[in-house]
Structure formats: structure tokens, C-alpha cells
Amino acid sequence: MSRIQRLVECVPNFSEGRDMSVIRQITDAVESVDGVKLLNVDPGDATNRTVVTFVGSPEAVCEAAFRAVGKAGELIDMRKHHGAHPRMGATDVLPLIPVSGITLEECAELARGLAKRIADEHRIPCYCYEASAYSEERRNLAWCRKGEYEGLPEKLSNPAIGPDLGLRAWDDDVARTGCTVVGARDFLIAVNFNLNTTSTRRANAIAFDVREKGRPQREGGSIVGKPLYDANGKPLMIPGTLKGTKAIGWYIDEYGIAQVSMNITNLHQTPLHVAFDEVCRAAQARGVRVTGTEIVGLVPKRTLIDAGKYFLQKQKRSTGIPEQDIIDIAIHSMSLDDLRPFNAREKVIEYLLEDDEKKARLADLSVRAFAEETSRESPAPGGGTIAAYMGMLGASLGTMVANLSSHKAGWDDRWQEFSEWADRGQELMSRLLHLVDEDTEAFNGIMSALGMPKGSDEERAARKAALQLATHYAAEVPLHTQETAYEVFALCKAMAESGNPNSVSDAGVGALAARAAVLGAGMNVKINAQGLSDRNEAARLVAEAEEWGRKANEAEREITEIVEQKIMK
């Protein structure tokens, strides 16, 4: 039961930026796929090119990209295309970008599969670039696109420089569609660092200090001497301090300040918070201050979470706090709201997707609304859901004690120990919160199976099979709740033994809640197992549930004794 949503972003560039009816048909193809959200459409008249951004599950994104490429191939005739931007196809470039729950390497494999499908089914030749490239030189988009559209007849006749997939003779069909470059790359963040100066020269100097490319070496080591070159006539460079970055300084009339404008092309090498600190250092060395940060476009949630945790750790504060609190720390630490209000709900990809979901979740209800929903005559949410919620409350209490201990006066040398426990507690809370809704969904699965038709032998057999599957799942979910809630005891025991003594009773109540969760979920395992026709499997599930209950009773008794002893001292 994965709790991390697998998300991929796709940013195809189509060679049409003027005819909105064509652009709309392409984006309609994207939106025809369930599980995909269209985030942005950016047409350019001068470039005659439109950049489209959409996000979703890996499978849905690949399907949407495939349909969009096909539609672009139908509607755009490259023989008539003219624009300021380099291009070689109706769909010119098609990168897949990992957002969450998926690696760059996995995206590279998806990109190769997508390119093969485009070549085979749409008959559009494809190059693979960046992480999906089949050779080192083809990682470079400029190499793949060299000669642009006009150079394709020669490239298609030469396998050494021709496309990786779909190589074929030049004909009217390929003349119309051109070639597409498909690849996988890391998420690119465009960010501006605001400076307390109007000097473009100072801003450029700071940019050259930090960007990977650096600045040219000059005679005598001065900034005005003649540039130095190597034996091949290439400029000798003094590298900057930040890998995977490009940067330049400029002046913004709108704000009346200079900025360092940066693209972070490799977030693994240089996370946003590292770039921020390094630009601050370089600015200070030149008598300038960074007053704020401006993120251009969207970011993955992990960018802000990593930044918030980084700044908390610098303060020797616990990182095991709610997600929103961590993001708030990131916003304040980098002054993301310096020029205008920063709304994470409008800038973070995962939040945009959450806000688009129509389906209400129990986990999103207020405490009062949750209780009232439970009290209604409908059978769900029921005991299994409440058991998961009790486990979450137990984890919450243990996490609270860890955070109070981390920040306790005189315990500064132990902040990291308690921060690690708090992180563990937050992770348990997240898993149990997921189970709150999953238990209700499991019950709804049984009700759906019961509602299946049963007019014929075939229908009755299908209904019986579906009901057995749903019942088995409904027994497995509370068993998983037991297993997860049991992990809360380790947290509560550690906090009862070594946490802030003023909060020892909170650790005890957390253990009681965890016991209620394990035993309550066990009851749901047993009652659902009764409906299984496979009695051996039913017996196995019941035995596991009883064993978790036995262990929970022992763990809670041990923690209660510790708590009582400390209270009575």
C-alpha cells in the first residue's frame, strides 16, 4: 500500500504558437486521458511554438503524451512552419520529468518506451536525449536537433546521425511531421534571488561566482584583462561553486532591484536551499544582501520540504513537525514572499492535484464532522476506520512528546535524538491517516460486490468471486492497521522512558490509544474473515490478528507501568 503518489510531469513543445484552434485540439488530446491534469499552456507568436505542461501518474502521462503527439502530427505541417526557435518536428521535444515517487532512471525507461510507441504507431522518427539517450553525445538536445528540420533528409539517410527509433526514408509523411526528441530530465527550477542593489554589474558578478560555468580567466587575474584560451582556442574558465546551475544578473524595472536569475537544472547536485545559501554568501562577499527569493513557475513539494528541514536543522530544531509547518519555515527562511504573497497551494504541483480532486476524504473532515459522519445510520465509517484514527492519535501524542523534548531547555545536545523520533512519528501518522480512508473504501468494495447482478449462473459466479476478493481485502486492511499501530508503542515507550518528564502522561495516553487501535482493528479482521469461503486463509488471518492483540496488551502494560512509576516519583 504505497503512500507516495507516483507523479510525472511532461513538458512537450509543439511547433505551433499562433493558431489557437490547433493548440486547443492538442491540449484536448492531453485532457482526454483520466489521471492527467493540464497545468499550463504557453503559446509564443514569434517562436511559433507552444509549451504545454501536464502532470499525472506515469501511465496516464505517457498515454496523454502519445495522443498529443499523434494529434500534433495530424494538424501541423512542418513544411509550412517558420519561427524564431530551433525546431525539427511538429512535436519538437518531449521530456518526462520525475516529480514524486519515481526516479529519473524510471522516467528514462518510460521515455524510451514512449519513443518506440510513437515511432511504431504514429510513424514519427524519434531521438532519445538526456537521461534516456542511447549514447553520450545524444544526451545533448542541441546534438539531436543539429541541422533542425531542414537537415532531416540527410540525417534520415545516415544511421550514424539518424534517429534512434523509426529510421526510414524521407517521404511526404515524415516531411509533414518531422522528428521528435523524447527524453527524461530532472525537474528544472527557475528562481530569482532579489538583491538590495540596482547594480546589474554586481548581480552579474555574483551570478558568475556561483553558476557552474563560472567566468572567463583573464590576464593577470583581473576582471578587465584579456580572456585566456586553451590550445584549442576555447576560453579558459574559472568554475563557479554550484553544480547544475546557470545564472545571470539583471535589473528589473518593475521592482526597481537587481536579481540573480538562476536555472537549477540538477536538484540532486544543488537543491534550492543550497543555492539560496550560496548566493547569500557570494552576495555578502561583495557587500550585497539577498532580500528574498522568487520561484518562477511550479515546484515539486520535496523542494520546499527539503528546504524547510534544512533550515530547521541549522536551528537545531526538530524536523518531525507537520508538513505545512515545514513549508512555512522554507517560505520564511528564503523570503519567498518578498515581492508578492507566496501561496504554496498555487505553486506546488502535488497541491494543485489535490485541490483538483472531487472526491471527499474522511481524513479532510473536521473533528466534529468526522464524529458526526460516524454517528449516522450508514455502516461506514465504522470500527476499522476509528481504529486507524485511534492509532494516528497515539502516534500524534508520542510525536508531541518528542518535539517538546527536542526543544526542552537544557537538552540542546539531544535535539537530534528527539527529532529522529518525531520524524518517525510523523511517518506513522501519515500511514495511519491513509488507513482511515482505506478501511472505509474496503467496506465500500464489499457493498459494490453485493450490488452486482445475480440473474444468471455466470452473473452469480462473478458476483461470488468479486465478493470473496472484496472480503479478503476488507480483512487485510485492518490487519495492516494492527501492524502499523503496533509500531506506535516503540515511540511511546521511548518518550515515556527518556522524553520530557512533564509529558510522560501524554506518552501513556498514546500507548492506550495504540492498544485500542490494535485490538479494535483485530475485531474487524475477525468479523470480515468469517465471510471467507477459504477457511484456512480465514484461520490464518484470525491467528495473526490475535497475535498482534497479545503483543499490544503486553506493550501497553509495560509502558503504563513506566508512566505510573514516573508520575508517582
N, C-alpha and C positions, 0 to 999 in steps of 0.2 A: 504494500500500500504506500506508494510514493507520495510524499507531501510536497515535493518540489515540482512545480509546474514546468514542463519542458516547453520552452519558448524559443522560437527562431524569428529573427527579423529578416525581411527581404527588401532590397532597395534597387529594383530594376530601373534602368534608364532607357526610355523609348525615344526613338528618333522622330518625334512629332511634338511640337510645342505651341502650335498655332490653331489647329483645328480641334476645338473642344468636343465636338461630337465624336471624333475618333478617340480622343483621350478618354471620354466617358465610357465608350464601349469597352475599352481595355480595362478600366477600373471596375466596370460592371462584371467582367470576367473574373476579376480577383474576388469581388464580393459575392460571387455565386457559390463560393465554397464555404460550407459551415466550418466554424472554428477559426476563421480569419477575421482580423479587424484592420480596415484601411485607416492608417493614421495620418497620411499626408499625401497631397498631390501638388507638385510644384512645377508648372509649365514655364518655359522660357522662350520668348519670341525670338530674340537674337540668336540663341543657340539652336532653335527649332528642336527642342529636346524637353522631355518631361521626366522628372524624378518622382517615382512613386514609392511610398513606404507602407508596408503592411507587416503584420506580426500574427503569430498563432502557433499551433502545435507543428512539429516538424513535418508530419504527413500532410496536414492541411496547407501549409505554406508551399510545399513542393507542388501540390496539385494546383493551387492558385497561380503559382508562377508558370506552370506548364500551360494552363489555359490562357493566361495573359500573353505569353509568347506566341501562342497559336493565333490569337486574335490580332496581335500586332502584325504578324506575318501576313494575315489576310488583308489588313486595312492600309498598311504603309508600304509604299512603293519606293524603294531606295534609289531607283533610277531618277527620281524626281526630287530627291532630298538635297537641301542646301542649308547649312547652318554654321555658326562660328565654332562649335565644339567638335573635337575629333570624334569620328563615328565609323562603324563598319557594318551595322545591321539595324533592322527595324527594332529589335530589342538589342541594344548595343552591349550593355554589360548587366550581369545578373548575379550579384553577390548574396550569399546566405551568411547570416551573422548570428552567432550564439548569444542569447540573452540570459536564459537561466535553465538549469537542469540539463544542459547539453554542452559538450566540448567542441572546440574548434575542429578537432580531428573528426568527430562525428559529422559535423557540418560539411567537412570536405568530402566525406564519403557520400553524403546526400547530394552534394553538388555534382559529383561525377555521375551518380545515377540519374539525376535530373538532366544533365547534358546529354547522356546517352538516349534518354527517352525523347528529348527534343529532336535529336539528330535522326532517330529511328522513325518517330511517328509524325513529326512536323517536317521532316527532311530539311532541317536548317542546320548547317555545319556549325560545330561548336569548338571553341578553345576552352581549356580549363586553366584558371590562373590562381594566384595567391596560394592558399593552403591546399587547394585541390589540384595544383599543377602536376603534370606528369614528368616535368624536368625543371631544373633550377631556373633556366633562362625564361621559361614560360610563367614563372611566378609574377613577373613584371607585366602589368596590363599594357604598358606602352609597347613592349616587345610584341605581344599578341596583336595589337592594333596597328602596328607599323604599316605604313602604306595606306591605311584607312580603307574605305570602301573601294576606292579606285584601284587599289593594289590587289584586290581579291582574285581577279582572273589568274594572275601569275602565281599567287600563293596556293590556289586550289590545284594547280598543275604540278606542284612541287611538294611531295610528302615531308620533306625536311623542314619546311616552314608553313605547311598547310595545317588545317585544324586537326585537333586530336580525335574528333569523332565526326562522322558524316562526310569525310573527304569524298568529293565527286567532281565531275567535270562541270565547268561553268555553263549554265543554261539560263533560260528565262526565269525559271522558278527561283534559283539562287540569286539571280540578278535582282529580283524583286525584294527578297527577304534579307540578303546579305548574310553575314555570320554573326553569331552571338558568343560573347565571352562569359562563361559561367564559372563562379568560384566561391570560395569561402574566406572570409576575413574576420578579424576581431572587430568588436564594436569600436567605432571611432567617435571620440568626444570632441566637439568643438567648444572651446572655452576661452573667454576673455578675462584677463586679470586687470582690474582697474587700478590706476596709479594716481598718486597725488601730485601729478605734474602735467603740464601741457606739452612737454618736450617729446616730439617723435624720436629725436636722436637718442634721448635717454631710454625711451621704450625699446628702440631697436637694439641698443647696446645690451639691455637686459635679455631680450629675446635671443640674441646671438650667444650670450653667456650660457643659456640653458638648453637651447634646441640641439638635437643630436648632431646635425650638420655642423654646428658651430659657426666660426668666422674664418675668413682667409688669413693665412700667415702673411705678414708684411715685413719688409726690410727693417732691420733694427728693432723689431718687436713693437713698433709704434702702430698707431691706428691710421696714420696718414701715409706711411711708406708704400713703396711699390709692392703689389702682390707677388708672392713667390710661387714658382711652379715646379713640378717634378720633371723627370726626364722625358715623360710622355706629353708634357705640355698641360697637364691638369693642375689646377690650383691646389696648393698645399693648404690644408685646413687645420684649425685648432678646434677639436671636437668640443661640443657643449656637454653639460652634465646630465641631461635627461635623455635616455634611450627611448626610441619610438615616439619622438615628438618633432613637430615642425612649428616654427613660431616666427612672428614678425611684429614689429611695433608700428602703431598708427595712432592718429589723432581722431577723435570722434566729436564732430561738431555738435551733435545732439546733446551730448553730456558735458562738453567742454573739458574733456580729460583725454590723456593718452592711455592706451591699453597695450598690453602684450597679448596678441591674438595667437592662440595655440590650437593645433590639432594633435590630440593624443591618439596615435594610431596603434599602440600596443599597451593596453591597460594592465597586462601582466608585468611588463617591464616598468611602466610608470603609471601607477594609479593616480587618480585625480588629486588626492590629498598630498601625495609626494610631490607632484608638480606644483601645487599651491605653496608648500613649504619652501621648495627650492627657488621659486620665483620671488618669494618674500625675502629669502636670503640674498639673492642676486640684486634685488632692488635696494635693500638696505645697504649693501656694499657700495652702491652708487648714490647714496643719500636720498633714496626714494622709498616710499611706502606703498605697499599693496593695500588698497582700501576696500576691496571687495572682489567678488568673482561672479561672472555672468556665464551661465551654461546656455549654449545655443542649441536648440532642438531638444531631443529626448535623451534620457539616460536609463540604463538598467538600474534596478533597485540596489543591486550589490554595490554600485559605485558609491552611493550615499551611505549605505550600511558600513562598508569598509572604512569610509572616511570618518563617520561618527565614532566607530570603535577605536580608530587610530587616535583621535583627539581625546577620548576618554582614557585610553591607556597612558597617554602623555600626562594626564592629570592624576594618574594612579587611582582611577575610579573604576567601579565595576562596569563591565560591558553586558552583564546579564539583566538588562532592563528592556522594557517594551520597545518594539521596532520603531514606533513613532517618536519615542524619546531619543533614540539613537539618531534618527534622521534630523530631528530638531537640533541636536548637537552639531551635526555636519553643517546645517544651514547657518547656524550662528558662528561656528568656528571659521568658516570661509566667507562669511558675509555674503551669502548668495542673494540676499535681499537688499543689497546696497543701492542698486539703481531702480529696482521695482520690486514689488512683493513677489516672493518665490512660493508657488503653490505646488507642492510635491505631487498632488493629485493630477496636475496638468503636465508634469514634466517626467514622471516615472512611468515607463512602459507598462509594468505589471499593474500599476494602479489604474491606468487607463482601461485595461482589460477588465479589471474587477468592477469598475464603475459601469461597464457596458453589460455586465451580466444581469439578466432579467430575473433569474431565479433567486428567491429569498432564501437565506440560510438561517437556521436556528442560532448559529454562532453570532449572528449580527444583531440579534434581538437584545433589548434592554433586560436587566434582571427581572423587572416586574413583568414585562411582556413574555419572557421565557416561562415564568411561573404560570402566568395566565394561560398560555398556549398549552402547557402540560395539563392544566386543570380541566380542559374542555373534554367533551364526551368522546372525541376521536381517540383511538388507541395509541396513536403516536403523536408526539414523542412519549416514550414510556420509560420503563425501568432501566433499560440498557443505555438509553441516552443520558438519563440522570446519573447513572453510574460513571459514565465517561466524564460528565461535568464535575462530579464529586472528585474524581481523580485529578482533574485540572485544578480545582480549588486547593487540593492538597499540595500539588506542585507549586501553586502560586504562593502559599504560605511559606513553604521551605525556601523559595526563591527570595521572598521578602526578608527572611531572617539572614540569608546570605548577603543581600545588599546592605542591610543595616550593619552587619558585621564588617563588611568591607569598608564602610565609611565611619566606623566607630573610632572616636578619639583615642589615641594611644596604640591603636592596632594598625598603623600605617604600613608596617612591614609585612602585613598579612593580606593586603588588599587583593593581590593576585590570586591567592588561595581561594578566597571567598568569591572573587569574580568568576573563577572557573566553575564553582558550584552554581552560581547564579546563571551562567550560560547554559549549564546542563539543565537547570530548572526551566528556563525559557524554552528549551528544545522539547522537554517533556510536555509543557503546556501546549505547545503547538501541535504535537502529535495527538494529545488527548482532545484538543478542540476539534481536530479533524474527525475524530471518532464520534464526537457529539452528533454531527450530521450524518456520518456514515451509518450509525446504528439505525437511525430513522429511515435512511434510504434502503437499508437491508430489509426492514419490515415492509416498506412500500413495495419491494420486489416480490414479497410473498403475496401481497394483495393483488398485484398485477397478474401473477400467475393464476391466482384463484379466479380472476376475471376472464381468463381465456375461454374460448368456445369449447363445448364438450358434446356437440351434436352427433359426431361420428366416432368410430373406433380410432381413426387416425388423430382426430382432434383431442380425444380423451387421452391418448398416449402422449401426445405432445404436451398437453396440459400437465399431466403427471410428471413428466420429465422436467419441465420447467419449474414445477413446484418443489421437486426434490433439490434441484440446484439452488433455488432461492432459499430454501430452508437450511441447507448446508451452509450457505453464505451467512445467513442470519445467526447461525450458531458460532461461526468462525469469528465474526466481528466482535462480539463481547469477549470471546476468548483472547483476542488481541488486546482488548481493553484491559483485561486482567493482567496480561503480561506487561503492558505499558505502565499501568497504575502501580504495579509492584515495584517498578524502578523508583517511584517516589520515596519509598522507605529509606533508601540509601541517602538521599538528600536530607530527609528529615532527621535521620539518626545523626548524620554528621553535624547538622546545625544544633541538635539537642546536646551533643557532646562538647562541641568546640565553638559554637556560634555565640552571638551576643547573649549573655545570660539573662538580660532583661526581656528577651523574646523567646525564652525556652518554651513557654506555654504555647506559642504560635507553632513551633515545630511539633509539639504534641498534638495539637488540633489537626495539623497537616497529616500526621500519621493516622489519626482517626478517620479523616476523610479518605485517605488512600485505602484503608481497610474496607470502608463502606463501598468504595468503588470496586475493589476486587471481589468481595463477596456478592455485591449486587449484580455485577456483570456475570458472575458464575451462575446465579439463578437463571439468567437469561440463556446462558449456554445450555443448561439442563432442559429448560422448557422447550427450546427450539429443537434440541436433539431428539425429543420424543416424537417429532414428526418425520424422522428419517426412516426409510424402509431398510437401509443398511444398518442393522443393529450392531455390528462390530464397530463401524465408524461412530455410531452414536455412543457406544460404551467408551470408546477412546476419548471422545470429546468430553464426556462427563467426568472421566477419571482425571483428565488434565485440569478441568475446572476445579475439581475438589482438591487437587494438589496445590493449585495456586491459592485457594482459600486457606488451606492448612498453613502454608508459608506466610500468608498475610497476617493470620492470627498471631503467629509467633513473632513476626517483625513488629507488629503494633504493640504487643505486650512488652517487648524489650524496650522500645522507645518510650512507652508510657512510664515504665519503671525509672528510666533515666530522668525523665521530666519531673516526676514526683520527688525523686531524691534531691534534685537541684532546687525545686521550689521550697522544700522543707528545710534547706540549709539555713 
